[in-house]
Amino acid sequence: MSVETAEVIGIDKAFKPSRSKLGVPLNLGAVKIRLASKQTGGSPRIERFAFPMFNFQQVPLVGEHIAVLKGPSSMTNPGTMASSYFYLGPISIHGNNHLNPMPGSMDIEKAGGGGLGLATSVGAAAAGKFRYKPGDNFKEKKDVLKIQPYEGDLIIEGRNRQSIRLGSSMIGNTMQYAKQAFYKGKQNSPITILANGHKKGGPAAVAKVGIGRLAKSFSTPTYGLEDPDTTDSIFIMSSDHKISMKLAKTSKKYGEGVEKLSVYLKPQIIASSDRIILNAKKDEILLIAKKDVKIVTKGWNSDMDKFFDTMLDFMEEVIKQNTELEKLHKEVGAVSQANATSIHPTGVGPSGPPTNAGSFIKSKGKATAGASKTKTIRTAITKLKNVIKKMKG
């Protein structure tokens, strides 16, 4: 089983269920390729369909080159082995994760029989007499940079400034790297970074190839970096790393006992973006912390333990004062009742009810109403207190 190189000349059948001109069903992700045949001395003549070799896939763009090999076809019948082309790629001809085109190199008419045809690169129009278009929707960009690798890292990059880094920290001299990491930790301490929207950079490598001669003109490519201060959205899982990043401009304090990112040396997860939404479609969102949960805004910073403990103490005091106030209302009511019905001895016999008995009766009514309202408030506060107490672990 040998590996061959092929140029992608069509991708329109890759994105939906399709069939060949003969009505044969094509695997999802099918691309049309042009490749050189060993039977024709390497001349670029054969056009076929090729399918993704693995279940994870990156559909190449028109003009990019891919590695292909033959494997068993789904059209194989008992006793008869049919074969199909399967692809890996695209091949990083220009070392650019955004786009790596060299269209026309497998076109025998444009190549002049020599196999070294016309080529373009990121940001460059096709040389010669044909116009290059990588796809119907895909547009070339000049500001996509590969991110800086470090020794031992595994990096997966998309075409448009997004990446996954499975890396580690290193100690010692790191001056061989164009970009320095924003994290520092013990030797080989693992770190995983999911980033989307790296900072834009300058033009990537530019190449031009003319017919009959190889005349390359490259700008020196450089690396970018998933910097948490400039990347649109980033998710970091660290081990024992000091993380260098700026937090949002909120309150100057982040709660009592909170260590700064540049000081904290334990495993942590950091998510940073302009907006973060946690949406539990069926069940709860749980925020669980052994020590405390801090909530910080522009005007406030709160420690959940301290806040709820203070609330409980406040409610206990309000209930206590409320109870005393109810007693006072009742005492005022009792005094008003006694004054309204009081009879005093005189020289001519017992006196009648006081002339202002109505005022005393009215005072008693207010005192009774006040006692009832006070009790209602206390009952409500007691219920709230009990709810908060149940929250306490």
N, C-alpha and C positions, 0 to 999 in steps of 0.2 A: 504494500500500500504506500504509494508515493504522494508527496504533497506538491501541488502545483500552485502557481500564482495566476489570478484572474482579475480582470477589470470589471467593475460593476457598471452595467450600461442601462439598467432599468430597475426601479424599486416600486413601481405602482401596484404590483400584485402582493406586496409584503404585508399590507396593513388590513386586509380583509380576505375572507374566503375567496379563492380564485381557482381558475382552471387554465390549462395550457390551450393553445389553438386547436389541439386534437381532442380537447374535452377531458384531459386527465386532471384529476384534482391535485392541487399543489399544496404542499405543507405551508402552514402559516409562517410568515417571515421569508417567503421565497423571493429571491432576487435574480434578475437576468444577468448573466456574466458572459464575458468574451475571454477566451483563453487560448494559448498556443498549444497545438497538438504535437505530440511526439511523432505521430505517424506522418506529419507533414514537415518534418524537419524543424519544428519550432515556430513555423509561421503562424501568426495570429489569425485563425480561421473559425474556430468552433464557438458557437453560442449555445448556451444551455441555461437551465435554471439550477440554482443552488439553494440549499436549505440550511437553517441553523444547525450546527453540530450538537449543541447542548440546549437544555431547557431555558437557561438564562441567555439572553441574546442582546446584541446591539446591532440593529439593522444598519448596514453601511449605506453611504450616500453615493450617488452617481459620480463616477470618476475616481472613486477610491478603489484600492486594490485589496484583495482578500486572499487568504490561503485556503485552498480547497483540496479535498480528497474524496475519493469514491468510497461509498459504503452501501450496505444492503438497502434496496428500495422497498417501500411499502407495497409496490406492485409485484413483488416477487411471488411466483407460483410454485407449488410443490414440484421439485425436480428441476426448476429453472430459476437461476439466481439473477434477478435484475438489480441494477445499481443506479445510484443517484449521486450527485455531487453535494457535499456538505461543506459549509464554510466556517472559518474563524476569521476574525478581523474586526475592523479594518486594520491593514498594516500601517504602522506609523511612519510613513515615508518622510514626512517633514518634521516628525517629532512633535506634532501639535495635536492635543487631545480634542480640539474643536473641529478640525477638518484636515484631511490628508489626501487631496486629489492629485491625480495625474491622468486626466482624461485624454483619450486618443492614443495611448501608448500601445494598445492592443488592436488598433484599427489599421488593417493592412493597407488601406487606401491612403490614410493620412501618415502612416509610419513609413511609407516608401519601401516596404519590404525589409527594413532593417530592424524593426522591433522597438527602436528608440523614437517614440513619437513626440507629440506635443504635450506639454505639461503646464499645469498651473499650480498655484499654492494659495494659502489663505490670503485673501484680500487682492489677489491678482486675477485679472480676466484671462481667459484662455488665449494662448498664443495661436497665431495662424488665422485661419479663415472660419473657424466655428466658435460659437458662443457657448460658454460653459455654465450649466445650471445644476447645482448639487441635488435639487429636489423641487417639488412644487411649493413647499412651505418653508423649508429651511433657508435661512439667510446667513451669509458669511459675516463674521465679526472679526475685528482686528485687535480686540482688547482682552482676549481670553488667554490666560497664562496657565501653564502647568504649575501645580503647587510643589513647593520645596520638599524633596524626599530626604530622610535621614537614614543612617545605616540601620538595616534590619526592618524598615517600615514596609507594610503592605498598603498600597494606596489604590483606590478605585476612583476614577474621575469620569464625570459626564462631559458632554460637549460644551456646556454653558455655565461654567464657574460653579460647579458643585462637586463634592468629594466625600469620601469616607476614608479616614486614616486609621489603620490599626498599627499603632506605633509604640514607642517607648522613649524614656528619657536617657540621656547619656551624660557622662561626666568627662572632664578633660578638655582638650583643645577641640573646639568646634568651628574654627576659623575657615575650614574647608567648605563650609556651607555658605551659599549666597545669601540666604535668609536665616536669621536666628529664630528658634522656637520661642513661643510666648510662655512656655512651661518649663520648669526645672524640677527634677526629682532624683531619686537614687538610680544607680545604674540599672538599666533594663526594666524599670518600673513601667507597667503597661498603661497606655492611655489610648482612648478611642474617641475620635472626633468626627461628627457628622456635620457638614457645613454646606450651606446653600447661599450662593451669591457672594463669591469672593470679591475682593476689591479689583476693579478693572485695571488692566495694565496697558503698556504700549504695544505696538505691532509685534506679532509673533514672527517666526522665521518666514522669510519671503524667498521663493525660489523661481527662477525662470530657466527653461530648457529650450533651446532652439533646435531646429532640424539639422541633423548632420554633425552637430557639435554639442558638447555639454558645457554650457556657460551659466554657472550658478551664481546668484547674487544673494547672499544671506545677510540679514541683520542678525546680530548676535542674540540668540534667544536667552531669555532670563526667566527666573522662577517667580511665582507669586506665593502667597501664604494665606491660610485660613485664619486671619487675625480676628479675634473676638470683638475688637473695637471697630472694625470696618466691615466685617462679613455681615450680610443682611440677616441671616439666621444661623445659629450655631448651637450644637448640643455636645457637651464635653463630659466624658466619664473618665475621671482620673484616679490615681492610686495614692501617691504621697507627694503630689506635685504642688509647687508654688505656682499659682496661675497669675499671670500679669494681664489684667484687663480693668477697664473702667466700668464701674457700676452706674446705673442711671442716677441723674442728679435729683436726688430726693432729700429727705432729712439728712443732716450731717451725721447722725448717729443711726446705727442699725440694731439697737437694742443692747441691753447689758450683757457683757460676757461674750460678744460675738467677735471671733477672730477674723482679721482681714484675709482676703484671698491670697495675698502675697506672704502670709504667715502660716495659714492653715496647712497642715501636712498630713491629713488623713484622706481616705477616699471620699470623693464628693461628685455630685452631678450638677452641671451648670447648663441651663438653657437660657439663651439670650436672643431676643428679637424685638421688633417694634411693638408687637402685640402677641400675647400668649393666651390661648383659650383652652381650657380643659373641659371637655364635654363628655359626660357619662351618659350614654344613650339609654341604658336600662337600670343601672344600679348607682351606687354612691361614688363620690369622690372622697377619698380618705387622706387626710393629712395627719400623719402619725410621727411624733418625735419623742425620743426618750427624755430630752431635756425641756425643750420649749419650741413654740412656733412664733416667729417674728413676722409682723406685717409692717411694711414701711411704705409711706407715701410721701408726697412733697411736704405735707404739713405735719405728719404724725409718724412716730415709730412706736409700735406696741409689742409688749411681751404678753403672750396669751395667758400664761400662768399668773403673772403679776396683775394683769387686767381683771381676770375673773376672780382672783382672790380678793382684790380690792372691792370689786362689785359685791361679793358676798359679805364682806365686813360692813360695807355701807348699808346693805339691805338689813343686816342684823340690827344695826344702830337705828335705822328708820323704823323698823318693827318695834323696837324697844321704846322709842320716843312716841310712836303712834299709840302703843298700849297705854302709856302714861297720859297721853292727850285724851284718849277715850275715857279714862277714869276721871279726868278733870271735867269733861263734858257732863258726865253722869253726876258728879258732885255739884256742879253748877245747877243742873236740873233739879236735884234734890233740894238745894237751898231755895231755889225759886219757888218750888212747890210748897215748901214750909212757909215762906214769906207770904205766899198768896193766900194761905189758909190760917195764918197765925191769929190768935185771939189773946189779948192782953188784959189782965185784971185792972180795973179802975175803981175810983171811989164810989161809983154808982153801979158797979157790976162789970161783968166781962164785956170787952169791946166787941164790936162786929168785925167782919173781914176788913182788911185795909182798903182804903179808897183806891189805891193803885194796884189792886190785885190783878187786874187785866195785864198790866206790864209784866208782873211776875210770871203769869201764865204764859205770856208770849216768850219770855226768856227761857222758860222751861222747854217750850216747844223747839226753840232754836238749839238748846243744849242737847235735847234728845236727837234732833236731826243731825247735829254735829257729831254725836257719838256714833250714830248709825253710819254716816259717811266715812268717818275715821276707820271704823271696823271694816267697811267695804274695801277701802284703800289698803289696809293691812292684809286683808285676805288675798288681794291681787298680788301684792308684793311677796307674800309668803309663797304663793304658787310659783312665781317667777324664781324665787330663791331656791325652791325645791327642784325646779327644772335645771337650774345651773349646778346645784349640788350633785345631781345625777350625772352631769357631764364630767365631774371630777373623777379622775382615774384612781 
